[in-house]
């Protein structure tokens, strides 16, 4: 690789990694101009960190608060969406501290990992946000998923209270909640009717 080609490849890779929290996949590195033989070279040289098979991180890129979420997004082959309790924690709604990372993945996704709680389904683009390095459900979608799921009612109440204080319209939650199961609607209604202070 000549000097000009190296500069161009590095600029492409850096811009890509910057949009993904400093992370990138082997295929992405190749598309930027780094052939397979260069991957081990950059790992041994110390400019890349091998995070998992086929996943790297630029050593010089500053670490962020959501490294685990980015790694699991790559683990999901960039097909997963951080959701449920993990999305609540990302949005700082309630006091949820999940012991697994919750990801919603497409139907038919087969990978498994003890660190990940998988939920299968398709999430429309309107319900997804794109912070650097991963995708996450919006606050409204996250709350609805948790109302439908197993989050204790007290924690759901607190998360919805925080969301409303943060500007999520109460009517929007009620409107979107009509698509939930009967149990999910009951839990959502109970949270919406809970006292404003706790």
Secondary structure, 3 states (H helix, E strand, C coil): CCHHHHHHHHHHHHHHHHCCCCEEEHHHHHHHCCCHHHHHHHHHHCCEEEEECCEEEECCCCCCCCHHHHHHHHHCCCCCEECHHHHHHHHCCCCCCCCCEEEEECCCCCCCCCCEEEEECCCCHHHEECCCCCCEECHHHHHHHHHHCCCCHHHHHHHHHHHHHCCCCHHHHHHHHHHCCHHHHHHHHHHHHCCCCC
